[in-house]
C-alpha cells in the first residue's frame, strides 16, 4: 500500500487502502438506501449521517488530537463539474474484462439507481461490436451505476461506443421485474417503466435485486457466464 502527503497540506497523509475504505463506506451507505428506498441518498442525507457519526463515534480511539473537542458540523461543499456525456437509452457501450477483452451492452432505460442495461453475449479484442449479436443476451438486463461507469468513467474501463436512434422498450422487456426492500414485510417489485408494487418473499425468490452494479459487482455478476463461454470454445 502506498502513502503520500496531500498536495495542499504537507501535514495531511493518505494512502491507497484508506481511499479504498472510504469508497467501500460510501458504496455501503448508497446500497442501504437502494435496498430500503430504491434510490440513492442525497448529499444532505449523507451530510446528516456524517454529522451524527462524528458526534457519536469520533473520539481519541479513532482520531488523534480530538480529546476535549466537539465536532460541531461536517459540511460538504459542491461546485459545477465540466459537462459530460449524459447517458440515455439506446447508448451502446463496451466494458473491459480482466483478461483484456471487451464485453458489450446497451442502455435501455433510466433508473433511480443509474440505468438498466442489456448485456450481450459477445466479446472482442477491441471495443467494436458485432451488431449481428444484438439480440443475444449474456445475462438478462441489470441495473448499473451509469454515472460512475459511463459518464465520469471513474471506475473500471467503460466507454460509450455508439447509439441506437429512437430506442424504445419492446415486449421482451415488459415481464422483467426487480426487487427491493429491507425486510420481507417491505418487499417491493419494480420494472423498467417505473411500475411498482408489493411482492411476497415467495414471489421475490430468484428475482434480481434493484441495486445499481458498479464495476466490481458487475464483474462478479457475469463471472460465471463469462467462464462458461470460455470453456465452451
C-alpha positions in Angstrom: 0.0 0.0 0.0 1.3 3.5 -0.9 1.1 6.5 1.4 1.6 10.1 0.3 1.3 13.7 1.5 -1.6 15.7 0.2 -0.6 18.4 -2.3 -2.4 21.2 -0.5 -1.2 20.3 3.0 2.1 18.6 3.8 0.8 17.6 7.3 -2.0 15.5 5.8 -1.1 12.0 4.8 -3.4 9.4 3.0 -2.9 6.1 1.1 -4.4 3.7 -1.3 -6.1 1.5 1.4 -7.5 4.5 3.1 -9.2 5.7 -0.1 -10.4 2.2 -0.8 -12.0 2.0 2.7 -13.8 5.4 2.2 -15.0 4.2 -1.2 -16.4 1.0 0.3 -18.1 3.0 3.1 -19.8 5.3 0.5 -20.9 2.3 -1.6 -22.3 0.6 1.6 -24.3 3.7 2.5 -25.6 4.0 -1.0 -26.5 0.3 -1.1 -28.6 0.6 2.1 -30.7 3.4 0.6 -31.1 1.5 -2.7 -32.2 -1.7 -0.8 -34.6 0.1 1.5 -35.8 3.0 -0.6 -34.9 2.1 -4.1 -32.9 5.3 -4.6 -29.5 6.7 -3.8 -29.0 9.0 -0.8 -29.0 12.8 -1.3 -26.0 14.9 -0.4 -28.0 16.3 2.5 -28.7 12.8 3.8 -25.1 11.8 3.7 -24.1 15.1 5.4 -26.6 14.4 8.2 -25.4 10.8 8.7 -21.8 12.0 8.8 -22.6 14.7 11.4 -24.3 12.1 13.6 -21.5 9.6 13.2 -18.8 12.2 14.1 -20.7 13.3 17.2 -21.3 9.8 18.5 -18.3 7.7 17.3 -15.3 10.0 16.8 -13.0 10.1 19.9 -9.3 9.5 20.7 -9.8 5.8 19.9 -10.5 6.8 16.3 -8.6 10.1 15.6 -5.5 11.8 17.0 -5.9 15.3 18.5 -9.6 15.2 19.3 -9.6 14.9 23.1 -11.6 17.7 24.6 -13.0 18.7 21.2 -16.6 18.5 19.9 -17.4 18.2 16.3 -19.9 20.9 15.5 -20.6 20.3 11.9 -19.4 18.3 8.8 -20.1 20.4 5.7 -20.0 19.0 2.1 -19.4 21.8 -0.4 -20.2 21.4 -4.1 -19.4 23.1 -7.4 -20.4 22.5 -11.0 -18.5 19.9 -12.9 -17.5 20.1 -16.5 -20.2 19.0 -18.9 -20.1 15.2 -19.6 -22.0 12.8 -21.8 -25.4 12.2 -20.3 -26.3 8.5 -20.6 -29.5 7.9 -22.5 -31.5 4.8 -23.6 -30.0 3.5 -26.8 -26.4 4.2 -25.9 -24.1 1.3 -26.8 -21.1 0.7 -24.5 -18.1 -1.5 -24.1 -16.5 -2.7 -20.8 -13.1 -4.3 -20.3 -12.8 -7.7 -18.7 -9.8 -8.7 -16.5 -8.3 -10.7 -19.4 -8.2 -7.6 -21.6 -11.1 -8.4 -23.8 -14.2 -6.2 -24.2 -17.8 -7.1 -23.5 -20.7 -5.1 -24.8 -24.1 -3.8 -23.7 -26.8 -1.2 -24.3 -28.6 1.2 -22.0 -32.3 0.5 -22.3 -34.0 2.6 -19.6 -33.3 5.2 -16.9 -33.4 4.1 -13.3 -33.2 5.9 -9.9 -30.0 3.9 -9.2 -28.5 4.7 -12.6 -29.7 2.9 -15.7 -30.9 -0.5 -16.9 -28.6 -2.2 -19.4 -28.8 -5.3 -21.5 -25.6 -7.3 -21.7 -24.7 -9.0 -25.0 -23.2 -12.5 -25.4 -20.2 -11.2 -27.4 -16.6 -10.5 -26.6 -13.8 -9.0 -28.7 -10.2 -7.9 -28.5 -11.2 -4.3 -29.5 -14.2 -2.2 -28.4 -16.0 -2.8 -31.7 -19.4 -4.6 -31.5 -20.8 -7.2 -33.9 -24.3 -5.9 -34.4 -25.5 -9.4 -35.6 -25.3 -10.3 -31.9 -27.6 -7.5 -30.6 -30.5 -9.9 -29.9 -28.4 -12.4 -27.8 -28.1 -11.7 -24.1 -25.2 -12.9 -21.9 -27.4 -12.2 -18.9 -30.9 -10.6 -18.5 -30.8 -6.8 -18.2 -29.4 -5.4 -15.0 -29.3 -2.0 -13.2 -25.8 -0.4 -13.4 -24.2 2.7 -11.9 -24.2 4.5 -15.2 -22.9 7.8 -13.8 -19.6 6.4 -12.4 -19.2 3.8 -15.2 -20.2 5.7 -18.3 -20.4 9.4 -17.5 -17.5 10.1 -15.2 -15.7 6.8 -16.1 -14.3 6.9 -12.6 -14.3 3.2 -12.0 -13.4 0.4 -14.4 -12.9 0.8 -18.1 -16.3 1.5 -19.7 -16.9 3.6 -22.7 -19.8 4.7 -25.0 -19.2 3.4 -28.5 -22.4 4.2 -30.3 -26.1 4.8 -30.1 -29.3 3.2 -31.3 -31.5 6.1 -32.5 -35.1 6.2 -31.2 -34.7 3.2 -29.0 -37.9 2.1 -27.2 -38.5 -0.8 -24.8 -40.1 -3.7 -26.6 -42.3 -6.6 -25.4 -39.3 -8.8 -24.3 -38.5 -6.3 -21.5 -42.1 -5.9 -20.1 -42.0 -9.1 -18.0 -38.7 -8.3 -16.2 -39.1 -7.3 -12.5 -36.6 -6.3 -9.9 -36.9 -6.5 -6.1 -36.1 -4.0 -3.3 -36.9 -3.6 0.3 -35.1 -4.0 3.6 -37.1 -6.9 5.1 -39.9 -9.4 4.0 -42.6 -7.0 5.1 -41.5 -4.2 2.9 -40.5 -6.0 -0.2 -41.5 -4.3 -3.5 -41.1 -5.0 -7.2 -40.5 -2.5 -10.0 -40.0 -2.8 -13.7 -38.1 -0.7 -16.3 -41.1 1.6 -16.9 -41.3 2.6 -13.3 -44.3 0.5 -12.4 -44.0 -1.0 -8.9 -46.0 -2.8 -6.2 -45.7 -5.1 -3.1 -44.4 -8.6 -3.5 -44.2 -11.6 -1.2 -40.9 -13.3 -0.3 -42.0 -16.4 -2.3 -42.8 -14.3 -5.4 -39.5 -12.4 -5.0 -37.4 -15.6 -4.9 -35.0 -15.6 -7.7 -35.7 -12.1 -9.0 -32.8 -9.8 -9.4 -32.2 -7.0 -6.8 -32.8 -3.4 -7.8 -29.3 -2.2 -7.0 -27.0 -0.4 -9.3 -24.0 -2.5 -10.1 -20.6 -0.9 -10.0 -17.6 -2.3 -11.9 -16.7 -4.8 -9.2 -20.3 -6.1 -8.6 -20.9 -6.3 -12.3 -17.8 -8.4 -12.8 -19.0 -10.8 -10.1 -22.5 -10.9 -11.7 -21.3 -12.0 -15.1 -18.2 -14.0 -14.0 -19.8 -17.5 -14.2 -21.3 -16.7 -17.6 -18.0 -15.4 -19.0 -16.1 -18.5 -17.8 -18.8 -20.8 -19.3 -18.3 -19.1 -22.7 -14.5 -19.5 -22.5 -14.8 -23.2 -21.5 -17.2 -23.8 -24.4 -14.6 -22.6 -27.0 
